[in-house]
């Protein structure tokens, strides 16, 4: 299947705190660390949007999103769900074993040896 491509212009926002202060952004720009600068941003809403929670609007971004082909997206989604399912199975098995151990301990306390 074919890759899906979407392009849009969105507002760029900076949220203060956790290494995302304006001075951190400027330092990353000076270092030429464009990935860090972009990772600090929340790209959300139409470019004319003027408020977004307690984020500070710092500009706008032309975003091109290249999505994986639909069949690959489906395959990856199934892989993720199978991983979650296996994690849940393991957690429930562990919990079942804990309960069985508690039952065994209680039964051992009540055990009376036949004469």
C-alpha positions in Angstrom: 0.0 0.0 0.0 1.0 3.6 -0.5 2.3 5.9 2.2 -0.1 8.6 3.4 1.2 12.2 3.4 -0.5 15.1 5.2 0.7 18.7 5.3 -0.6 21.5 7.5 0.4 24.7 9.2 -0.2 24.7 12.9 0.5 26.9 15.9 3.7 26.2 17.9 3.6 26.4 21.7 6.2 26.2 24.4 5.3 25.0 27.9 7.5 26.4 30.7 9.1 23.9 33.0 10.9 20.5 32.7 13.7 21.9 30.4 11.3 23.8 28.1 11.8 27.3 29.3 12.4 30.0 26.7 16.1 30.2 27.6 16.4 26.4 27.0 14.8 26.8 23.6 17.2 29.6 22.7 20.2 27.6 23.9 19.1 24.6 21.8 18.7 26.9 18.8 22.2 28.4 19.3 23.6 24.8 19.5 21.8 23.9 16.3 19.9 21.1 18.0 16.7 21.4 15.9 15.3 18.1 17.2 15.5 19.3 20.8 13.8 22.5 19.8 11.0 20.7 18.1 10.7 18.2 21.0 10.1 21.2 23.3 7.1 22.3 21.3 3.5 21.4 21.3 2.3 21.7 17.7 -1.4 22.3 18.1 -4.3 24.2 16.5 -4.7 26.5 13.6 -2.0 29.2 13.2 -4.3 32.0 14.2 -5.1 30.3 17.6 -4.1 32.8 20.3 -4.4 30.7 23.5 -3.7 27.1 24.5 -3.9 26.5 28.2 -0.8 27.8 30.0 1.4 27.3 26.9 3.2 30.3 25.3 2.7 30.8 21.6 6.2 31.0 20.0 5.3 30.7 16.3 3.9 28.4 13.8 5.1 25.2 12.1 4.6 23.8 8.6 4.2 20.1 9.3 4.5 17.3 6.9 3.3 14.0 8.3 4.3 10.8 6.4 2.2 8.0 7.8 3.1 4.4 7.3 1.0 2.5 4.8 -2.3 1.4 6.2 -1.4 -2.3 6.3 1.8 -1.6 8.2 -0.2 0.6 10.7 -2.6 -2.2 11.2 0.3 -4.7 11.7 2.0 -2.4 14.3 -1.3 -1.8 16.1 -1.9 -5.5 16.4 1.7 -6.0 17.7 1.1 -3.4 20.3 -2.2 -5.0 21.4 -0.6 -8.4 21.5 2.2 -7.1 23.7 -0.4 -5.5 26.1 -2.4 -8.8 26.1 0.7 -10.7 27.0 1.6 -8.3 29.8 -1.9 -8.6 31.2 -1.8 -12.4 31.0 1.5 -12.4 32.9 0.1 -10.0 35.5 -3.0 -12.1 36.0 -1.0 -15.3 36.2 1.2 -13.7 38.9 -1.9 -12.6 40.8 -3.5 -16.0 40.5 -0.3 -17.6 41.8 -0.3 -15.2 44.8 -3.9 -16.1 45.6 -3.2 -19.8 45.3 -0.3 -19.5 47.7 -2.5 -17.7 50.2 -5.1 -20.4 49.9 -2.5 -23.1 50.4 -1.2 -21.3 53.5 -4.7 -21.1 54.9 -5.4 -24.7 54.2 -2.1 -25.7 55.8 -3.1 -23.9 59.0 -6.3 -25.9 59.2 -4.8 -29.2 58.3 -5.3 -31.9 60.9 -3.3 -35.0 60.4 -5.4 -38.2 60.4 -4.7 -40.5 63.3 
